[in-house]
Amino acid sequence: MRRYLCFMGTVILTMVFSVSSALAQTENYLSIGDSLAAGQTPYQQIDAGYSDLIAMKLGMTGQLSFYTKELAFPGYTTADVLKRVKSEGASDLLANATLITVSAGANDLLRLVQANPTAGTLAFSQLQTDYALNIARKNMEKILEALKKRAPNAKIYVMGYYFAYPNVHPSQKEGTNAQLVKLNTILQQQAEYAGAAYVDVYNAFGLNARNFLPNLFDVHPNFEGYRQMANAFLHEYSGSKALAISSNELPKPNPISFDQILEQLVKAEQKQEDREKEKTTPTARALPSFKGYAAFMEKVRAKEIF
């Protein structure tokens, strides 16, 4: 009995030490990818998304040195994310990163899905989706290769996706869900090949997550949905539920409209251009161009995208 208790004590201490070691360091955290990485709400605004909640929790436990989601942008496909990761403006952020989450792939696939929320139907071309999934696979491989080179000190986590159409007729879910499962499988495989981690969020949502996806005409989650995503990451990150975010820890909503974001970013871009002209900050990091935001908003209004 004494030997058993000693053994169990050793196991418990090992588990505690492992978790403590994982939580000891502070992170320079970058959120990269599409609108989920940017924190888009179900009502075409930007607020706290899963990466903000991750940063919040790491900050609360003294594990965060730096956080930004400036490499995340609504509507990004895997091709857009690859271009952003390889851009000169991302160099300093990536070089100093110790933790990166990537959301990419949904826009390659779901832009091909014709959703009719009122009728509760979904339609897509299998040939087109097969092609899109193959492109996503190739681009994700390149994204992770680029991150490995440009962010050599970072632990990389590839975020999976949830089923985004809980309100359609049950008979309409099977085909589109099968394509989503293929996408998640691709993301998991590419993550494993590259030595990165994969974060499964699919099971937390299931096929009927109306409580996480409240807007019939939008595919983005509310705070509770983003909390599920953040907790899935935190469990993968820490190896336990020690960092899990409870509902009462969620911040109060503080959404900002796309027009307000555009105005702020254009001003910031102009200020940086002015500084570069004056040559007061020769090594300053170039901000991404957000002058295409108006065109993006037209796409958002015409069709749901991540």
N, C-alpha and C positions, 0 to 999 in steps of 0.2 A: 504493500500500500504506500509505504514511504517512497519507494522507487517511482511508483506511478505519479505521486504528487510532485516529486522533484522533476519528473519528465514534463508534466503539465505546466509546472512553473516556468521551466525553460522555454516551452513553446509559447506561453503567454508573453514572457519577456522578449522573446524574439519578435513576436508580432508587434508588440508595443514599440520596440526599438526600430523595426522596419518602418512603421508609420511615422514615428518621430523623425527618423532620418529623412524620409520623403518630405516632411513638412518643415524641416529645419532651414532650408535655403529660401532666399527671396527670389522672385521671378521677374524678368522683363518679358511681359506677355503681349503677344501680337495676335489679334483676331483677323484672319484673312478670309475673304470669300464674298458670298452673295448677300442678299438682304437679311438672311437669318443671322449671319455674322455681324451685320450692321445694326440689327435690332428693329426691323420693320414691324409695325403693329398691324392688327387686322383692319386698320382704318386709314391706311396710306400715310402713316406718320413714322417717325423714328423715336424710339424710347430705349429703355433698358432691355437688351436682348440677353441671350444665354451667356455671351462673353462678358457683358457688363456684370451679370450676376456672379460669374466665376471670379472676376476681378474683385467684386465686392467681398466675396467670402475669403479670398486669399488676403485681401487687405485687412479684414477683421481679425485674421489669425497671424498677422505680421509676416506674411509670405509674399508680399507684392512690393516690388520696387518701382515698376513702371508698367503702364497699360495703354494701348491705343487700338482703335479699330479703324484707323485711317486707310488701311489696306483692304477694307471691306466696302462693297458698293452694291446697292440693289440692282438686280438684273444681270450680274456677272455670270457668264458661262465659264466652263473650265478654260476655254481659250483666253478669256479676259483675265482670269486669275493668273494664268501662266504669264501673260504679258505684264501684268502688274508686279508679279514676283521678280521678273527679270529686269524691271525698270530701274533706271539709275536712282530715281527718287526713293526706292525701297531699300537701297544698299545699307545705309547706316542702321535703319531699324532692324533689318535682318541680321546684320553683323553682331548686334548687341543683344539679340533675342536669346532667351533661355527656354521660353515656352511659346508654342505656336498652335493655334487651332485653325483648321481649314474646313470651310463649307463650300464645296464646289461639286457641280454635277446635276443638280435639280433643274437648272434652267436649260441644260442641254436636252433634257427629257421632257419636262412638263410644258414647255412652250409648244410641243407637238400634240399635246392633249387638248382636245376640244371639249371644254366643260360647259354644260348647260345646267346651272344650279337650279333654275326654276323647274325644268323638266326632270331634273335628277339623273341626267345622262352624261356619259363620258365616251369619247370616241378618239381613236388614233390609228395611224397606219403602222402596221408591224414592221414593214420594210424601213420606214423612216426612223422608227425608234431603235431598231437594231443598228442602223448606221450611227445614230446619235450616241448610243451607248458605247459603241466601239471608239468613237472620237473622244468621248469622256474618259475611257480607259487609257487611251494613248496620252491625252493631255494630263491626266492625273499622274501618270508615270513621270512625265516631264516636270510637272510641278514639284513632286517630291524629290526628284533628282536635283532640281534647281535649289530647293530649300536646303537640301543636304550640303550643297556647296556654299550657298550664300549665308546660311545660318548654321554654321558648324557646331555651335554650342547649344542649340535648341532641341528640346524634346518636342516632337511633332505628333499632334493628334488629329486624325481625320474624322470629322463628324459625319455620322450617317444621317438618313432622312426618315421622316415619318410619312404615313399616308395622309395626303392633304385634302381628301374629299369625303369626309365622314357623312355628309348629308345626301349623297346621291343614293339611288335605289340599290339595295344589296346586290342585285343581279349585275349591276354596272361596275362593281368594285373589283371583281376578280381579275379582269384583263389588265387594267391600269396598275393594280397592286402588284401583279406579277412582274411588270416592267420596273417598278420601284424596287422590288426585291432583287432583281438583276443588278440595278444600279448600286444598291447597298453591298451586294456581293463583290462587285467590281472594286468599290472603294475599300472594302476590307482586304481584298486580295492585294491591291496595290500598296496599301499601308503596310501589310505584312512583308511584302517583297522589299520594301524600302526601309524596313526596320522601324517604322512608325507604329503608333497605336491607333486602333479603330474604336470609335465610341458609338455604341448601338443605342439609338433613341427610338427605333421603330417599335419595340415591344412596350415602351412606356405609353405610347399613343394608341396602338392597335388600329382597327378599322373604323371605330365609332367615337372618336375623341371630340365630340361636339363641345364638351366643357373646356377643351384647350383651343379649339378653332371656332370661335363664336360667330364669325361673320360668314354667312352662307356664300357670299360672293368674293371671298378672299381666302388665300391659302396660308396666311401667317398666323402664328399662335399668339395668345394673350400671355400675361405674366406667368400664369400657372403652367402653360405649355413650355415657356422658356425655362421655368424652374425645373421641369422634368429633364430638359436637355442639359442644363447646367449640372444637375445632380448626377446624371449619367456620366458626364465628364469627370466630376469630382470623385466619383467612385472608382473610375478607371485610373485616375491620377494618384489617388491616395491608397488604393487597394482595400478600402473599407468605407463605411458610411459615416466616418468621423467628421467629414466636412459637409455633410448634407445640409442643404438650405431648407428651412421650414417655411411654410406659407406666411407666418407672421414676421418673417425677416425680409419679405419682399418690399422694395421701395415703393413709395407712392408714385402713381403715374405722373410723368412730366414730359408728355410728348411734344415733339417739335415737327412742324410741317415741312414738306419737301421744299416749299418756296423759301421758308426761313433758313433751311440748311443751305440752299443754293446761294442765298444772299450772304450768309456768313462765310461760306467757302470761297466765293468770288472775291470778297473783301480780303480774306486771308491770302489768297493767291496774288492779288494785286499788291498787297503789302510786301510779300516776298519778292515779287518781280521788281518792286521799287528798291528794295534792299540790295538785290543782286546788281541792279544798275549802278547803285552807289558804291558797290564793291565793299560793303561793310561786313558782309558775311560770305566770303568766298567759298566756304565749305558747307554752306547751308543746304539742307535737304530740300529738294524740289517737291512741292505739293502736287498731288495728282490733279489733272485738269477736270474740273467739274462743269465746264461750260456746255457739256452735252446733257446736262440734267433735264432741261426742258424737253428734249427729244425723248429721254427716258420716261418722263412723266406721261407723255402721250402713249407710250407702250403700256405703262401701268394701267392707264384708264381704259385702254382697249382690251387688255388681257391680263389675267393674273400671272405674275411671275415672282420668283424668289429674288 
